[in-house]
Amino acid sequence: MRGPGGWWRGQSEPEKVETYTRWSFYSFALIELVTVGLTAMIPLGSWPGAALLLPAGVHAALSFVTVSRALDWTRGRRPQPVGLLWSLTAVTAVVGVTVIGIAERGPDRERVDAAAGTAFSVVVIIALGIIALGIRERKRVFTVVGAFTAGSWIMAFARGASVGESLFASATVLFCGGIMAFTAIVSVWLLNIVYELDEARETRTRLAVAEERLRFGRDLHDVMGRNLAVIALKSELAVQLAQRGRPEAVAQMVEVQRLAHESQREVREVVRGYREADLGTELAGAQGVLTAAGIDCTVSGATAAGLPVAVQSALGWVVREAATNVLRHGDARRCAVRLRVTEGCVVLSVENDGVTEAGDGPSGSTGSGLAGLRERLAEIDGTLEAGPVGKGLFRLTAEIPLPPVAVPAAAVLSVKEVTA
């Protein structure tokens, strides 16, 4: 069972940004409904207030649907909601006409004018921001803002307002509505950038893996290409000699056997070089790959120089597996790698954030990868621990005992001479 925040933690960073954007514009529709309700029911009374609140409620509900469809269109999941945009524009005009009718027939002209003006401004300004979500061309957004501004001036002037009051009303719609439209455009722009950056990070990760595969394939081709070509030629020659009954065929097959053994040895050396990489190289490679994937990776502590080859090989595999898991699982933003050499042992720790579930982090404590690491470390009496260490944090720790430093025989003799 997930906790109250499990759903939010389970989303990726782009999904979180999209959810935040959606509910920001949903909240504008709620603000509109609450504002119109307060300005309509209290000063206007029950019947005029209900007459204004009803179309405003329809406008708010239509705004909810338009926000959802417009953002889906932005992400390419749905077609452009042209019909909804026109419907929202029409309902906005209906609310404006309703406001004029209530203002003309209200009992208390001053209070009714103030309430109607507030309701009209809120509905028009929020409608501008939501309509801008469903329009991609900026020129069209400017056209919509200009049309709403002109309509506000016409409606204010039709109510009998002076030219100055009408200009003030239209300027308010132009300024506040322009800010709402600008907010919508920037929100969509930022949302698209976040998704593009996430796709670029995944692409870089795949390219890093593909580059490593190409490197290994190239090394293997360089080793095996020439030997296999020679084996094929000598095998063909041996067949021809054997068909003719020539004794030289045996010598050729002996040479083929030698080349096969040599190729086997060279392939083992290539694989061994891949499997027993230098720890310093692995640390630098992991930092480079994680940084390219958009993860802030830091490497600190002691240097790998001077450690035994077997220890470096085992810890190099730990670094590889941990970096791979950070890339493949969770949603990490930071990763810290630390190497400590104490008296008698070396400790490597990899800590990252981005844990989505308890015990299910980027370096999850289960799986064949960590099981293989434990077996590899067990061969040199090492241990591996992996698990959550705090809210959203996961730590993988490998500890390997160091062999005692052998004292050269010359040094032992010199010590004995001194004590003598």
C-alpha positions as CSV (number, residue, x, y, z in Angstrom):
1,M,0.0,0.0,0.0
2,R,1.3,3.4,-0.9
3,G,1.2,6.2,1.6
4,P,-0.6,9.6,1.1
5,G,2.4,10.9,-0.9
6,G,3.1,7.6,-2.7
7,W,1.3,8.7,-5.9
8,W,3.2,11.9,-6.1
9,R,6.6,10.3,-5.4
10,G,5.8,7.6,-8.0
11,Q,5.6,10.2,-10.8
12,S,8.5,11.3,-12.9
13,E,9.7,14.9,-12.9
14,P,7.9,15.8,-16.1
15,E,4.7,14.2,-14.8
16,K,5.0,16.3,-11.6
17,V,5.4,19.5,-13.6
18,E,2.4,18.6,-15.8
19,T,0.3,17.8,-12.7
20,Y,1.3,21.1,-11.2
21,T,0.4,23.0,-14.4
22,R,-3.0,21.3,-14.7
23,W,-4.1,22.0,-11.1
24,S,-2.8,25.5,-11.3
25,F,-5.3,26.3,-14.1
26,Y,-8.0,24.1,-12.5
27,S,-7.6,26.4,-9.5
28,F,-8.3,29.4,-11.6
29,A,-11.7,27.9,-12.5
30,L,-12.4,27.3,-8.8
31,I,-11.3,30.9,-8.0
32,E,-13.7,32.1,-10.6
33,L,-16.7,30.2,-9.2
34,V,-16.0,31.2,-5.6
35,T,-15.4,34.9,-6.6
36,V,-18.6,35.1,-8.7
37,G,-20.5,33.4,-6.0
38,L,-19.4,35.8,-3.3
39,T,-19.9,38.9,-5.5
40,A,-23.3,37.7,-6.8
41,M,-25.2,36.1,-3.9
42,I,-24.4,38.6,-1.2
43,P,-24.9,42.0,-2.9
44,L,-27.4,40.9,-5.5
45,G,-29.7,38.7,-3.6
46,S,-31.0,35.2,-4.3
47,W,-32.7,35.5,-7.7
48,P,-30.3,37.9,-9.5
49,G,-27.4,36.1,-7.8
50,A,-28.6,32.7,-9.0
51,A,-29.1,34.2,-12.5
52,L,-25.4,35.2,-12.6
53,L,-24.1,32.2,-10.7
54,L,-25.6,29.6,-13.1
55,P,-23.8,30.7,-16.3
56,A,-20.7,31.3,-14.2
57,G,-20.8,27.7,-13.0
58,V,-21.2,26.4,-16.5
59,H,-18.3,28.6,-17.5
60,A,-16.1,27.2,-14.7
61,A,-17.0,23.6,-15.6
62,L,-16.3,24.2,-19.3
63,S,-13.0,25.8,-18.2
64,F,-12.0,22.5,-16.4
65,V,-12.6,20.5,-19.5
66,T,-10.9,22.9,-21.8
67,V,-7.7,23.0,-19.6
68,S,-7.6,19.2,-19.6
69,R,-8.1,18.8,-23.4
70,A,-5.7,21.8,-24.2
71,L,-2.8,20.3,-22.2
72,D,-3.4,16.9,-23.7
73,W,-3.3,18.5,-27.1
74,T,0.0,20.2,-26.1
75,R,1.5,16.9,-25.3
76,G,0.2,15.3,-28.6
77,R,-2.4,13.0,-26.9
78,R,-5.5,14.6,-28.4
79,P,-6.5,16.9,-31.3
80,Q,-6.7,20.6,-30.8
81,P,-10.0,21.4,-28.8
82,V,-11.2,24.0,-31.3
83,G,-14.9,23.3,-30.4
84,L,-14.2,23.7,-26.7
85,L,-12.4,27.0,-27.3
86,W,-15.2,28.5,-29.3
87,S,-17.7,27.2,-26.7
88,L,-15.8,28.8,-23.9
89,T,-15.7,32.0,-25.8
90,A,-19.5,31.9,-26.4
91,V,-20.2,31.1,-22.7
92,T,-17.9,34.0,-21.7
93,A,-20.0,36.3,-23.9
94,V,-23.2,34.9,-22.3
95,V,-21.9,35.7,-18.9
96,G,-21.1,39.2,-20.1
97,V,-24.6,39.7,-21.4
98,T,-26.1,38.3,-18.2
99,V,-24.0,40.8,-16.2
100,I,-25.3,43.7,-18.3
101,G,-28.9,42.6,-17.8
102,I,-28.5,42.2,-14.0
103,A,-26.7,45.6,-13.8
104,E,-29.5,47.3,-15.7
105,R,-32.3,45.8,-13.5
106,G,-30.7,45.6,-10.1
107,P,-32.3,47.4,-7.1
108,D,-29.2,49.0,-5.8
109,R,-27.4,50.4,-8.8
110,E,-24.1,51.2,-7.2
111,R,-23.7,47.8,-5.4
112,V,-25.0,45.9,-8.5
113,D,-22.6,47.7,-10.8
114,A,-19.6,46.9,-8.5
115,A,-20.6,43.2,-8.2
116,A,-21.3,42.9,-11.9
117,G,-18.1,44.5,-12.9
118,T,-16.1,42.2,-10.6
119,A,-17.8,39.1,-11.9
120,F,-17.3,40.2,-15.5
121,S,-13.6,41.0,-15.1
122,V,-12.9,37.7,-13.3
123,V,-14.7,35.6,-15.9
124,V,-13.1,37.3,-18.9
125,I,-9.6,37.4,-17.5
126,I,-9.6,33.7,-16.5
127,A,-11.2,32.8,-19.9
128,L,-8.3,34.5,-21.7
129,G,-5.7,32.5,-19.8
130,I,-7.5,29.2,-20.5
131,I,-8.1,29.9,-24.1
132,A,-4.4,30.7,-24.6
133,L,-3.6,27.2,-23.5
134,G,-5.2,25.8,-26.6
135,I,-3.6,28.2,-29.1
136,R,-0.1,27.6,-30.3
137,E,0.5,30.7,-32.5
138,R,1.3,33.8,-30.5
139,K,-0.2,36.1,-33.0
140,R,-3.6,34.4,-32.5
141,V,-3.2,34.8,-28.7
142,F,-2.6,38.5,-29.2
143,T,-5.7,38.6,-31.5
144,V,-7.8,36.9,-28.8
145,V,-6.6,39.3,-26.1
146,G,-7.3,42.3,-28.4
147,A,-10.8,41.0,-29.2
148,F,-11.6,40.5,-25.5
149,T,-10.3,44.0,-24.7
150,A,-12.4,45.6,-27.4
151,G,-15.5,43.6,-26.4
152,S,-15.0,44.8,-22.8
153,W,-14.9,48.4,-23.9
154,I,-18.0,48.0,-26.0
155,M,-19.9,46.3,-23.2
156,A,-18.9,49.0,-20.7
157,F,-19.8,51.8,-23.0
158,A,-23.2,50.1,-23.8
159,R,-24.0,50.1,-20.1
160,G,-23.8,53.9,-20.2
161,A,-20.3,54.3,-18.8
162,S,-18.2,57.3,-19.8
163,V,-15.4,57.0,-22.3
164,G,-12.8,57.1,-19.5
165,E,-14.5,54.4,-17.5
166,S,-14.9,52.2,-20.5
167,L,-11.2,52.7,-21.3
168,F,-10.3,51.9,-17.7
169,A,-12.3,48.6,-17.9
170,S,-10.8,47.6,-21.2
171,A,-7.3,48.5,-19.9
172,T,-7.9,46.3,-16.9
173,V,-8.9,43.4,-19.1
174,L,-5.9,44.0,-21.4
175,F,-3.4,44.1,-18.6
176,C,-4.7,41.3,-16.4
177,G,-5.8,39.1,-19.3
178,G,-2.5,39.6,-21.0
179,I,-0.7,38.5,-17.9
180,M,-3.0,35.4,-17.8
181,A,-2.3,34.6,-21.5
182,F,1.4,35.1,-21.0
183,T,1.3,32.8,-18.0
184,A,-0.4,30.1,-20.1
185,I,2.1,30.4,-22.9
186,V,5.1,30.3,-20.5
187,S,3.6,27.3,-18.6
188,V,3.2,25.3,-21.8
189,W,6.7,26.3,-23.0
190,L,8.2,25.2,-19.7
191,L,6.2,21.9,-19.7
192,N,7.5,21.1,-23.2
193,I,11.0,21.9,-22.2
194,V,10.9,19.6,-19.2
195,Y,9.6,16.7,-21.3
196,E,12.3,17.4,-24.0
197,L,15.0,17.5,-21.4
198,D,13.8,14.2,-19.9
199,E,13.8,12.6,-23.4
200,A,17.3,14.0,-24.0
201,R,18.5,12.5,-20.8
202,E,17.1,9.1,-21.7
203,T,18.7,9.4,-25.2
204,R,22.1,10.2,-23.7
205,T,21.8,7.2,-21.4
206,R,21.0,4.9,-24.4
207,L,23.9,6.4,-26.4
208,A,26.3,5.8,-23.5
209,V,25.3,2.1,-23.4
210,A,25.4,1.8,-27.2
211,E,28.9,3.4,-27.2
212,E,30.1,0.9,-24.7
213,R,28.7,-2.0,-26.8
214,L,30.3,-0.6,-29.9
215,R,33.7,-0.3,-28.1
216,F,33.5,-3.9,-27.0
217,G,32.4,-5.1,-30.4
218,R,35.2,-3.2,-32.1
219,D,37.8,-4.7,-29.7
220,L,36.4,-8.2,-30.3
221,H,36.4,-7.6,-34.1
222,D,40.0,-6.5,-34.0
223,V,41.1,-9.5,-32.1
224,M,39.0,-12.2,-33.9
225,G,38.8,-10.8,-37.5
226,R,42.4,-11.6,-38.6
227,N,42.6,-15.0,-36.8
228,L,39.3,-16.2,-38.2
229,A,40.3,-15.2,-41.7
230,V,43.6,-17.1,-41.4
231,I,41.8,-20.2,-39.9
232,A,39.3,-20.2,-42.8
233,L,42.1,-20.1,-45.4
234,K,44.2,-22.7,-43.7
235,S,41.2,-25.0,-43.2
236,E,40.4,-24.7,-46.9
237,L,44.0,-25.5,-47.8
238,A,44.0,-28.5,-45.4
239,V,40.9,-29.9,-47.1
240,Q,42.4,-29.5,-50.6
241,L,45.6,-31.2,-49.4
242,A,43.7,-34.0,-47.7
243,Q,41.7,-34.6,-50.9
244,R,45.0,-35.0,-52.8
245,G,46.4,-37.3,-50.1
246,R,49.2,-34.9,-49.2
247,P,50.7,-35.3,-45.7
248,E,51.0,-31.5,-45.5
249,A,47.3,-31.4,-44.5
250,V,48.2,-32.5,-41.0
251,A,50.6,-29.6,-40.5
252,Q,48.0,-27.2,-41.7
253,M,45.4,-28.6,-39.3
254,V,48.0,-28.3,-36.5
255,E,48.4,-24.7,-37.4
256,V,44.6,-24.2,-37.4
257,Q,44.5,-25.8,-33.9
258,R,47.2,-23.4,-32.7
259,L,45.3,-20.4,-34.1
260,A,42.1,-21.5,-32.5
261,H,43.8,-21.8,-29.1
262,E,45.4,-18.4,-29.6
263,S,42.1,-16.8,-30.5
264,Q,40.5,-18.3,-27.5
265,R,43.2,-16.9,-25.3
266,E,42.9,-13.4,-26.9
267,V,39.1,-13.4,-26.5
268,R,39.6,-14.2,-22.8
269,E,42.0,-11.3,-22.5
270,V,39.5,-9.0,-24.1
271,V,36.7,-10.1,-21.8
272,R,39.0,-10.0,-18.8
273,G,40.0,-6.5,-19.6
274,Y,36.3,-5.6,-19.8
275,R,35.4,-7.4,-16.6
276,E,38.4,-6.2,-14.6
277,A,38.5,-2.6,-15.4
278,D,40.5,-0.1,-13.4
279,L,38.5,1.4,-10.5
280,G,39.6,4.9,-11.2
281,T,38.4,4.5,-14.8
282,E,35.1,3.1,-13.6
283,L,34.6,6.0,-11.2
284,A,35.3,8.6,-13.9
285,G,33.1,6.8,-16.4
286,A,30.2,6.5,-14.0
287,Q,30.4,10.2,-13.1
288,G,30.5,11.1,-16.8
289,V,27.5,8.9,-17.7
290,L,25.4,10.1,-14.7
291,T,26.2,13.7,-15.3
292,A,25.2,13.3,-19.0
293,A,21.9,11.9,-17.8
294,G,21.2,15.0,-15.8
295,I,22.1,13.6,-12.4
296,D,24.4,15.5,-10.1
297,C,27.1,13.0,-9.4
298,T,30.0,13.6,-7.0
299,V,33.0,11.3,-6.3
300,S,35.0,11.9,-3.2
301,G,37.3,10.2,-0.8
302,A,40.6,8.3,-1.4
303,T,42.0,7.5,-4.7
304,A,42.0,4.0,-6.3
305,A,45.7,4.0,-6.9
306,G,47.6,1.4,-4.8
307,L,44.7,-0.9,-4.3
308,P,45.2,-4.6,-5.2
309,V,44.0,-5.6,-8.7
310,A,41.4,-8.0,-7.4
311,V,39.9,-5.3,-5.1
312,Q,39.8,-2.7,-7.9
313,S,38.1,-5.2,-10.2
314,A,35.4,-6.1,-7.6
315,L,34.8,-2.4,-6.7
316,G,34.7,-1.5,-10.4
317,W,31.8,-3.9,-10.9
318,V,30.1,-2.4,-7.9
319,V,30.4,1.1,-9.4
320,R,29.1,-0.2,-12.8
321,E,26.1,-1.9,-11.3
322,A,25.2,1.0,-9.0
323,A,25.4,3.5,-11.9
324,T,23.3,1.3,-14.1
325,N,20.6,0.9,-11.4
326,V,20.6,4.7,-10.8
327,L,20.0,5.2,-14.5
328,R,17.4,2.5,-14.9
329,H,15.3,2.8,-11.7
330,G,13.8,5.5,-9.6
331,D,14.1,9.2,-10.4
332,A,17.4,10.2,-9.0
333,R,18.7,13.8,-9.1
334,R,21.8,13.4,-7.0
335,C,24.3,10.6,-6.5
336,A,27.3,10.6,-4.2
337,V,30.1,8.1,-4.5
338,R,32.7,7.9,-1.8
339,L,35.8,5.7,-1.4
340,R,37.4,5.3,2.0
341,V,40.5,3.3,2.8
342,T,40.8,2.5,6.5
343,E,43.2,0.3,8.4
344,G,42.7,-3.2,7.0
345,C,39.7,-2.5,4.7
346,V,38.4,-0.4,1.8
347,V,34.8,0.9,1.8
348,L,32.9,2.1,-1.3
349,S,29.5,3.7,-0.8
350,V,27.0,4.9,-3.4
351,E,24.1,7.0,-2.2
352,N,21.3,8.5,-4.3
353,D,17.9,10.0,-4.0
354,G,14.8,9.2,-6.1
355,V,13.5,6.2,-4.1
356,T,9.8,5.8,-5.1
357,E,8.9,3.1,-2.6
358,A,10.2,1.8,0.7
359,G,13.0,-0.6,-0.2
360,D,12.7,0.1,-4.0
361,G,15.3,2.6,-4.9
362,P,17.5,3.1,-7.9
363,S,19.9,0.6,-6.4
364,G,17.2,-1.8,-5.1
365,S,18.2,-4.4,-2.7
366,T,16.9,-7.3,-4.8
367,G,17.7,-8.5,-8.2
368,S,20.3,-10.7,-10.0
369,G,22.7,-7.7,-10.4
370,L,23.3,-7.3,-6.7
371,A,23.2,-11.0,-6.1
372,G,26.1,-11.4,-8.6
373,L,28.0,-8.6,-6.8
374,R,27.6,-10.3,-3.5
375,E,29.0,-13.5,-5.0
376,R,31.9,-11.6,-6.6
377,L,32.7,-9.9,-3.3
378,A,32.4,-13.1,-1.3
379,E,35.3,-14.5,-3.3
380,I,37.6,-12.0,-1.7
381,D,35.8,-12.0,1.7
382,G,34.0,-8.8,0.9
383,T,30.4,-7.8,1.9
384,L,27.7,-5.8,0.2
385,E,24.8,-3.9,1.9
386,A,22.0,-2.1,0.1
387,G,18.9,-0.5,1.4
388,P,17.0,2.7,2.2
389,V,18.7,5.1,4.7
390,G,16.1,7.9,4.9
391,K,13.2,9.5,3.2
392,G,13.9,9.1,-0.5
393,L,17.5,8.0,-0.1
394,F,19.2,4.7,-0.9
395,R,22.7,3.6,-0.1
396,L,24.8,0.8,-1.4
397,T,28.0,-0.1,0.6
398,A,30.7,-2.5,-0.4
399,E,33.4,-3.4,2.1
400,I,36.5,-5.5,1.3
401,P,39.3,-6.4,3.7
402,L,42.8,-5.5,2.5
403,P,45.6,-8.1,2.6
404,P,48.4,-7.3,4.9
405,V,51.3,-5.4,3.3
406,A,54.2,-7.8,2.6
407,V,57.5,-6.6,4.0
408,P,60.4,-7.1,1.6
409,A,63.1,-9.5,2.7
410,A,65.8,-6.9,2.4
411,A,63.9,-4.7,4.9
412,V,63.6,-7.6,7.4
413,L,67.4,-8.2,7.2
414,S,68.2,-4.5,7.7
415,V,66.0,-4.4,10.8
416,K,67.7,-7.5,12.2
417,E,71.1,-5.9,11.6
418,V,70.1,-2.7,13.4
419,T,68.7,-4.7,16.4
420,A,71.9,-6.7,16.5
